[in-house]
Amino acid sequence: MSDPHRHLTVKGPARHGIEIKKSRFVCSLARVADEEEAQAFIAAVRKEFWDARHNCTAFVVGDEQRRERSSDDGEPAGTAGVPMLEVLRRRGLTDTVAVVSRWFGGVLLGAGGLVRAYGSAVSETLDLAGVVELRPVALLAVTADHVRAGRLENDLRAAGHAVRDVSYGAAGVRIEVGVPESGTAAFHAWLAEATGGTASAVETGRTRIEADAD
């Protein structure tokens, strides 16, 4: 069972097709930020594959308050959108949209065959796309003078801290670092020791960074 506290999503967009009894199923996957982006992606795929008999859809967005939607788009109720959505749920994914476009090959698959076909199309495409975890981090702006900045940046990277940006100004150098939310106190202690107290850091916001899903 997936951990509801982990934020898993697809690594990036992907597309993959399978053929079952002369029917062609093509799954288009993408990462989205919200329902509006999911609906825009669905609209774009439907426009691209306007000649498909069905463009069935499923998406999950949000974290604590997840929104889930699915559509059979003319297939028998519960044979397309729901099994697609179930694959996303089973993988523990959010902020992910899937569209499976079907070109009918003239052979009826039956309800069970449709469920397997739509679910398999999504599952195989997810395997190709890959999954990442978006981990919450605090953004800290570290300031240092020009003399120490180069070495400090190297020390930050060597210590495994996520350096996101470096900007140079007349007054000094600003290094933006992403630190796990539970590790900010330890980071401040490390920074004080590494710089002899000559550099300081202030929290500027929060975001999520990608990490390989275990």
Steps between C-alpha positions, in 0.01 A plus 500: 500500500630847412597751768247789492765735638728454198447720195562275200451605139624413152851604408378664179266460202487165325304324227469128427269284291377141516288296261238250615285308252561762230395790729775757557536661844737796540560640849620860542629591849607830654578667829263785585477756779121515535166402348515787249827368356360147494194613302720697260716193436190288439364758254831508313516121465137484386576761236812313387323164485168627371460187288511259796167340585561561872731727701456369854652691790606487863690739724597556862611842622573656838661376817296482821178593317528291186267539206439195284308489173449242227300466180403196290433725197238271352644165605272284723478653848791408725710329232748778416532808722462312829769235430729777376443694822554186704849460351589855607364432849681169533830667410431771761525777240368854506530799264477250213263480203448211257312493171454170316391540138341197332460420135249214467626199306167334433519234772301547823713453810226466760494682834786300652713543191446876500589530869824309443586693183453849645674408825792340318545799270540733800714257700746436215531871425569576865780243495655687207447847649643424843391637836659763724431621851451872557640565846414817697796728567556837661672757280786673680692800368861481615700822476877523501771738387665458160821361648331207674213436258679266258627269770166512681314396187738205456460404866122514471500269198756266656282471811206394284295818532284591199641826358222646285636840402805726545479875444773760535441855618701796615439418865585129472387166365160340553476121479155344505492156661220246533500329840262226619241660726611285795866595453508880517638514854779259410576705187539823699737319738701360205520842336625668818770237545601492130541877476607588852180699537577730206202390285132516586182346359137609500199299389336646188229246424408138440497276195539137394801342334522183297658186644504147363210300641623206707 
